[in-house]
């Protein structure tokens, strides 16, 4: 696949954001697409859709089609259809919510089963809300995030998995996470007109 951009065309990359409700998926999307952060929490109903065109390494044009999927269990049957054709996923947990960390393996399993693509989608595991990791309390450590990445790779026989910690509030590693996901998935995408 050529790295040289063609005039008027982009590599098309369908990305889904998966994970429990309240982990910051919508905030990550808004930070990446709109460069904004909203302090109040409004749960996603079904799915939200975002589009963003970027140039990776100032050379490779990528058109992100981002599906922000509801994390509440009552929406599971609705969001399953959005997995279809996904070439990348940001699998998100909150570093201040161990249950969301524990549930992420189930989200990845559903993604692999429902996406319908082979090889399976590239996956970027995100430990979000690192800005809240202060003071007393139990937090999911970066080392545990790496352990989860390794477990997912081993359990599902995947090679295209990465891990980062992020803060949608401060913007830390948000752009980096989308770009690293795109680089992993680039060989699986097709070109589309602008």
C-alpha positions, -999 to +999 in steps of 0.1 A: +000+000+000+014+033-010+021+059+016+018+087-009-015+105-007-038+106-037-054+140-044-090+141-030-089+106-013-084+093+022-079+059+038-113+052+053-112+039+089-143+028+108-135+030+145-158+020+174-154+032+210-163+004+234-165+000+272-188+005+301-209+036+305-193+066+322-156+057+313-153+088+291-158+075+255-178+105+244-153+129+261-125+112+242-143+116+209-152+153+215-116+160+226-102+144+194-128+158+169-138+191+185-109+198+209-135+203+236-142+188+270-177+188+286-177+185+324-213+171+328-220+135+321-247+127+296-250+090+287-249+080+250-282+066+238-274+039+213-245+055+194-231+088+183-212+094+151-182+116+144-160+122+113-125+136+113-099+138+085-063+138+095-028+133+080-007+108+098+029+118+099+019+148+077+017+124+048-010+097+050-046+109+047-071+091+070-108+097+073-120+085+107-156+073+109-160+071+147-189+053+164-192+061+201-212+032+214-234+033+245-219+013+274-251+006+295-262-030+293-297-020+282-282-009+248-261-040+241-285-054+215-287-020+198-250-013+196-240-048+184-249-038+148-223-009+149-194-034+154-199-046+118-170-037+095-150-019+122-113-020+115-103-004+147-115+000+183-107+021+213-115-002+242-119+022+272-119+017+309-117+042+337-086+040+359-109+050+389-135+022+381-121-013+385-153-029+373-150-011+339-114-025+337-127-060+346-155-058+320-133-048+291-124-083+281-161-090+274-163-059+252-133-071+232-149-105+228-181-090+215-161-068+191-143-098+176-175-118+173-196-091+158-172-071+136-172-097+108-137-087+097-106-108+093-081-103+106-099-089+137-099-051+142-069-033+156-075-025+193-061+004+214-068-002+251-072+030+269-071+036+307-089+069+308-094+096+335-058+096+347-064+132+358-085+116+387-057+093+399-048+114+429-054+113+466-067+083+485-085+054+468-078+024+447-068+030+411-060+007+381-023+010+376-005+014+342+011-020+349-024-036+351-033-019+318-003-036+302-013-069+318-048-066+303-033-058+269-012-090+271-041-111+283-063-099+253-035-106+229-030-141+243-067-150+248-078-140+213-045-147+194-042-110+184-011-091+174-026-057+167-032-045+203-017-015+220-022+003+254-021+039+265-034+059+295-054+090+286-072+120+300-100+134+280-101+164+304-065+175+299-061+159+264-032+138+274-025+111+249-059+115+232-046+124+197-018+099+201-043+071+209-063+077+177-032+080+156-015+049+169-048+030+163-049+042+127-013+032+121-021-003+133-052-006+112-039+012+081-032-020+061-068-030+065-085+001+053-097+011+018-096+044+000-126+066-003-134+099-019-133+130+003 
